[in-house]
């Protein structure tokens, strides 16, 4: 893999990760772009103990443009200049023009309305876009394994770089796929968020893992992987370094986790052998998702790569994938209505063992 950096017309960083292109000379970005305007703030929800980012400028972001005006396609004659000046690319990462978290945000009053009950802070961090391929009509599941490996290398590179930024406490690569999920650009891409706080789900996991460690002296996610492998009923695939399984308490109609056998905290800590196996297993899992509903077409999904926080609690958790879809049947979605959204109490209409059986059946 070859790594080449460049700057966009408004000063944002752009990085090419090439596995096919033998040599990269980045062309200049000749667009006349205004400087990126960011004014995100975080406000503390005293009722839940969570930070909420408020990024009103994102209302103006690009929304489902036609394919011939896609800002993630290469820049080619006869079409508007895109975010990527090159005429072709393998994998590209660049700073989001409409970030929820960014560097250099101006200070804000420490309290909303001057009331100590509501602390607020600048939403300092970084948001990046990861383009998996220059082919607008492709998908992650259709990539060759070699390209998936390049994306993993990009995730590792960016995790290391973003973790070094001041104030960053967690780095979260993810992909939203499908308009039902809410994507605003249909080109195959994902994002990486560098948060200035530990996210709520990770915070809950750290609490559970700390309690488990105190009570048993063992690693919680390690015990989960071992128990799933022993039971076998929900295992989809098992490799030398990773296991793919449907969790016993799956929340979604289609859900799978991919977890390493050793307590590796994040992408940079993976060995070459682990990265190679991960590329094959992850691509295979995405293919199984895409054909899960047969002729109904690929389901919308969210693929979230949970990594250990940058500083605290790195020994309590490990890198793992949560992949899930909100489609519960062809033409039907699971809506997070009263119980889930209102009370936070999940109800799943699908039996986890049946989900795993189906994922095994649709394999190659």
N, C-alpha and C positions, 0 to 999 in steps of 0.2 A: 504494500500500500504506500502511495506517495501523497504527501500532505503539502499543500500550497496555500498560502494566505494572501488575501487581497483586501482592499477597502472599497466600499460602495460609495456612490456619489455624495451621500449624506454623512459619510464617516463610519458607518457601521462595518463591523468585521465580517468577512466572508471567507470560508475555508473549503477548499476542494480536497476530497479524499478519493484518490484515483486507484482503481485496480486494473483497468483496461487501458486507459489513456497513458501512453508511455512517457510523455513529457507535457507539463502544463505551463504555459505562459499566459497568465490571466489577462484578458483584455480589459481595458478601462471601462468603468461604468460612466457613460456619457450623458445620463439623464440629468435633468435640472430638478433636483429634489430639495425641498426645504429640510431643515434640520428636524430630527425626530423630537416631538413634543411629548413629554411624559409628566404626569402629575399624580401618580398613584399614591394612595395612602393606605395604611393598615389601621383598622380600628379594633379595639379589644372588646370582644363580647363577654361581658362579665357574667352572663348567665351560663355560658358553656366553657369558659376559659380558653376560647379559641380566637385567633386573629382572623379578621375578614379584610381582604384587599378590596379597595374601591378604585376602579380604573375606568372612569367615565369616558376617557378619550377613545376607548376601544369600541364605542358605539359607531365610529366612523370607519372601521376596518372593512377591507374588501369582502364582499359577500357573494359567493357562488357566481363568479364571472363566467362567460362562455369560454369554451375550450381554447378558442383562438385568441383569447385575451388573458390566459392564465398567467399569473405573475410568478409561478414556480417552474414553468417550462423554460428551456433555453431561449436565449435571444437569437432570433433568426430573421432573415429578410422577409418583409411582407407582413410582419406582425409587430405589435407594440413591444418596446423594450421591457424585459422582465426584471425580476430581482437578481437573476443570474446572467451576467453579461456574456458568458461563454456560449458558443454555438452548440455545445454538447457538454455533458458532464456524467460522472459516475455517481458519486454521493457528494452532496453539498450541505454545509451548515452555515447559517448566517443569523445575525441578530434580528429579532422580530421588530418590524417597524411599529407595531402596536403592542408593546409589552405591558404585561401586568406588573412586572417587577423590572427595575432598571437601575443602572448606576447613575450617580450624579443628580438624584432627585433633590429638589430644594427642601429645606427643613420646613416643618409644619408645627403649629402649636402642640405642645405635649399632651393637651387635653382637649376634647371636643367641648365647645362652649365654655371652656374654663372649668369644667366639672371633673374632679379626680376619678369619678366612677367610670369615665370613658377615656382611657389613654389612647393616643394615636401616634403613629410613627410614619416617616417616609417609607414607601414600599421598596426598599433597596434590595436588589438582587439582579437577576438577568433572565431573559427568556430568549431561547434560540429555536430556529426552525431547522429541521433535518429533512432534506429531500432524498428519498431512497433511490430514485431513478429519474432519468430525464424523460422516460416514457409516460406520457400523461394518462394513458389507458391501461397501465399495468397496476399491480398491487404488490404489497409486501410478500404475500403468499406465493406470487408468481415469480419472484426473484430467484436466480440461481443461488445455491448455497454459498458460492464464493462471494457474491454480493452481500448476502446476509452477514458474512464474516466481516466485510468492510464496514457495514453499518455498526457492528459490535465494536470494531476498532475506533470508529468515530465516537460512539458513546463513551468508551473508555477515555479517549483523549479529552473530550469535553467535560467528563466528570472530574478528571484531575484538574483541568484548568479552572472550572467554575468553583470547585471546592476551595481553591486558593484565593478567591475573591473575598475582600473584607466583608464581614457580616453574613456570609452565606452559611446556612446551617444544614441544608439538605438539598440534594440534586436528584431530580425525578425525570427520567426520560419516559415519554409515553406516546402512543398513537391513538387518535380518534379516527375511526373509519365509518363512513356512512352519514347521510344527511339526517337520519333519525337520531344520531348521536348529537348532531349540531355542528358538524364541520362546515366551515365557510369556504374552503377551497378543496376541490375534489382530486387534485393531483396527489399521488402517493407521497405522503409526508408525515412526519411526527414532530414533536416538540420536546424541548428540555427546559424545565423550570428549575432555577436556582433560588430556593426560598430563603428568606431571612428568619425563618422559624422552623421548628420541627413540625411537620404536618400532623393533623389530628389522628389519622389512622396509624402513623408511625408512633406517635406518642402513646396510643392505646396499646400497641404491640409491645413497646418497651416496658410499659407497666406490667403487662401480663408476663413477659419474659423475665422481668426482675423478680416477680412473685414466684414464678416457676423455679428460677435459679435458687432462690432462698429456701424454697421448700424441698427441692430434690437435688440441688447441686448440679443440675444438667441444663443443657441448652434447649429452649422451647422448640424452635424451628427444627433443630436436629431430631428431637423426639417425635415431632409431627411427621417428618419424612420417614423416619424409621418405622413408625406405626403404620403409615400408609403402605410402605413396601411390604411389611409383614402381613397386613390384611389382604392386600392385593386386589380387593374388589373395586376400588376406584382408581387404580393405576392405569394410565393410558399407555405410557411408554417408560421404559427404564434404561438408562445408559450407565456408563462407567462412572460418570461424574454428576449426572443430573437425573431427576425423576420428574415425570409429568403425571399429575393426578388431579382428580376432581376432589375438592375438600369435602370432608364429611358433613360440614354445615354450610354447603354452598348456598349463596344468596340468590344467584341469578339463574335463569332458565338454561343457559349454557355457560359453564364456567370451568376454568382449569388453571392450576398453578404449576409453575416450573421452578424447582428449587434445587440448588446444588447440594451435594452430599457433604461437603466440608463447609465450615463457617467462613466463607469468603464475604467480606463486607460490601464490595462494590465491583464494578466492571474493571477498574484498573488492577485489582488484585487477582483477576483470573489468569491462569497459566495459558500458554498457547494451546495445550491439549484441551483444556476446558473450553476455550473460545471456539475451537474447531467443532467440538461436540455440540456446544450450545447452538451454533449456527444451523446445524443439521436438525436438531430436535425442535428448535423454534420454528423453522420453516415448515417442518412436518406438521406441527401443531396448528399453525395458521391454515395449512391446506385442509386439515380435518375440520376446522371451523367453517371454512368456505363451502364445503360440500355437506355440512351437517343437515341442512334442510333440503338436500337434493335439488330439485328443479326450481326451488323458490329463490335461488340465487344466494350470493354471499350475505351473511347477516351483518348488521352493524355491530361493531365491537369497540371496546376500549382495552388497550394493552398497556399496563402500567408496570414499570420496572422499579420496584421498591429497593432502595439501597440504604445502608446504614447511614445515620446522620454523620455529618462531617466531623463533629467533635465528640459529643457525649453519647454513651450507649452503643458504641461500635461493637462491643463484645456481646451484646444482647440480641442482635438480629443479624441477618445476612441478606445478600442480594436475592431477590426472588421476583418472579413474574406473576401478576394476577391478570388473566385474560378472561373477559366475559362479554356476553351479548345480552341485550335486552329484548331480543326476539324470542317469544315463547312458542310460536307456531308460525307456519307460513301466513303472512298477512296480518299477524297479531304481535303486538308489543306488550311487554310488561311495563305498566305505568307505576311510578312510585307515587302512590296516592296517599290516602289518609294514614294507614298504619306505618308505611315506610317513611314518607316525607314528613308527616305530621308528628308521629310518635317515635320515629327511629326504630321501630320494631319490624324486622324483616319477615316476610312470608314468601316461601318459594313453592311454586306449583309443580316443580320438577324434582323427582327423586335423584339425589346425587349418584347413586349406583347406576341408574338408568342413563344418566348423562355420560358417565364413563363408558358404559357398554356401547352406546351409540358412537362415541368418539373412537373407540377401538374398531368398530365395524366399518367406519368410513375410511380407515387407513389404507395405504397402498398395499 
